Amino acid sequence: MATKIPSAQRRLFKNLFFCKVCKQKIRVDNSKILAGKVSCRRCKSKSFRAVRKK
């Protein structure tokens, strides 16, 4: 089995969230998402989910 490269894992998963309404990707800090300070650029929604790791 192949080993996971830390820099690639960080690039693909760290601070990356998807809008639950329009599926737009946004890279922002976890604490801002939890505080509700971030809104989607496209649809202005405030509901986000984290990236699903395979």
MIDOSE-1310 file (N, C-alpha, C; in nm, 2 decimals, decimal comma, always signed):
residues 54
matk	+0,08/-0,12/+0,00/+0,00/+0,00/+0,00/+0,09/+0,12/+0,00; +0,05/+0,22/-0,07/+0,13/+0,35/-0,08/+0,12/+0,43/+0,04; +0,23/+0,50/+0,07/+0,23/+0,59/+0,19/+0,17/+0,72/+0,15; +0,11/+0,78/+0,25/+0,04/+0,91/+0,23/+0,14/+1,02/+0,24
ipsa	+0,15/+1,12/+0,15/+0,24/+1,23/+0,15/+0,17/+1,34/+0,24; +0,24/+1,38/+0,34/+0,18/+1,49/+0,43/+0,15/+1,62/+0,36; +0,23/+1,66/+0,27/+0,20/+1,79/+0,21/+0,08/+1,78/+0,12; +0,06/+1,67/+0,05/-0,06/+1,65/-0,03/-0,18/+1,63/+0,05
qrrl	-0,18/+1,56/+0,17/-0,29/+1,55/+0,26/-0,33/+1,69/+0,31; -0,24/+1,77/+0,34/-0,26/+1,91/+0,39/-0,33/+1,99/+0,28; -0,28/+1,98/+0,16/-0,34/+2,06/+0,05/-0,48/+2,01/+0,02; -0,51/+1,88/+0,03/-0,64/+1,83/-0,01/-0,75/+1,85/+0,10
fknl	-0,71/+1,85/+0,23/-0,81/+1,84/+0,33/-0,81/+1,95/+0,44; -0,70/+2,02/+0,45/-0,69/+2,12/+0,56/-0,76/+2,24/+0,53; -0,85/+2,28/+0,62/-0,93/+2,40/+0,61/-1,02/+2,41/+0,49; -1,06/+2,30/+0,43/-1,14/+2,30/+0,31/-1,28/+2,26/+0,34
ffck	-1,38/+2,34/+0,30/-1,52/+2,32/+0,33/-1,60/+2,33/+0,20; -1,72/+2,27/+0,20/-1,81/+2,28/+0,09/-1,94/+2,34/+0,14; -2,00/+2,43/+0,06/-2,13/+2,48/+0,09/-2,23/+2,37/+0,07; -2,32/+2,36/+0,16/-2,43/+2,25/+0,16/-2,53/+2,28/+0,06
vckq	-2,55/+2,41/+0,01/-2,65/+2,45/-0,08/-2,61/+2,44/-0,22; -2,49/+2,50/-0,25/-2,45/+2,51/-0,39/-2,32/+2,44/-0,42; -2,26/+2,37/-0,33/-2,14/+2,28/-0,34/-2,02/+2,36/-0,38; -2,01/+2,49/-0,35/-1,89/+2,57/-0,37/-1,78/+2,54/-0,27
kirv	-1,66/+2,53/-0,32/-1,55/+2,50/-0,23/-1,50/+2,63/-0,17; -1,46/+2,63/-0,04/-1,40/+2,75/+0,02/-1,30/+2,70/+0,13; -1,18/+2,77/+0,13/-1,08/+2,73/+0,22/-1,07/+2,84/+0,33; -1,11/+2,80/+0,45/-1,12/+2,89/+0,56/-1,09/+2,82/+0,69
dnsk	-1,05/+2,89/+0,80/-1,02/+2,83/+0,93/-1,14/+2,77/+0,99; -1,12/+2,66/+1,06/-1,23/+2,59/+1,13/-1,31/+2,68/+1,23; -1,23/+2,76/+1,30/-1,30/+2,84/+1,41/-1,40/+2,94/+1,35; -1,37/+2,99/+1,23/-1,46/+3,09/+1,16/-1,58/+3,02/+1,11
ilag	-1,57/+2,89/+1,07/-1,69/+2,82/+1,03/-1,78/+2,79/+1,15; -1,72/+2,75/+1,26/-1,80/+2,72/+1,38/-1,86/+2,84/+1,44; -1,80/+2,96/+1,43/-1,85/+3,08/+1,48/-1,96/+3,14/+1,39; -1,97/+3,09/+1,27/-2,07/+3,14/+1,17/-2,03/+3,27/+1,11
kvsc	-1,90/+3,30/+1,10/-1,86/+3,43/+1,04/-1,84/+3,42/+0,89; -1,85/+3,30/+0,83/-1,82/+3,29/+0,69/-1,95/+3,26/+0,62; -1,96/+3,32/+0,50/-2,08/+3,29/+0,41/-2,03/+3,26/+0,28; -2,10/+3,18/+0,20/-2,07/+3,13/+0,07/-2,06/+3,25/-0,02
rrck	-1,96/+3,25/-0,11/-1,94/+3,36/-0,21/-2,05/+3,36/-0,31; -2,10/+3,24/-0,34/-2,19/+3,23/-0,45/-2,34/+3,25/-0,41; -2,38/+3,18/-0,30/-2,52/+3,18/-0,26/-2,55/+3,25/-0,13; -2,44/+3,29/-0,06/-2,45/+3,37/+0,07/-2,51/+3,28/+0,18
sksf	-2,50/+3,15/+0,17/-2,54/+3,06/+0,27/-2,43/+3,05/+0,38; -2,47/+3,01/+0,50/-2,37/+2,99/+0,61/-2,36/+2,85/+0,65; -2,41/+2,75/+0,58/-2,40/+2,61/+0,61/-2,30/+2,54/+0,53; -2,20/+2,49/+0,60/-2,08/+2,42/+0,53/-2,06/+2,29/+0,59
ravr	-1,99/+2,20/+0,51/-1,95/+2,07/+0,56/-1,80/+2,05/+0,52; -1,74/+1,97/+0,60/-1,60/+1,94/+0,57/-1,58/+1,84/+0,45; -1,46/+1,83/+0,40/-1,43/+1,74/+0,29/-1,44/+1,60/+0,34; -1,50/+1,51/+0,26/-1,50/+1,37/+0,30/-1,37/+1,30/+0,26
kk	-1,31/+1,24/+0,35/-1,18/+1,17/+0,33/-1,21/+1,03/+0,28; -1,14/+0,99/+0,18/-1,16/+0,85/+0,12/-1,09/+0,75/+0,19
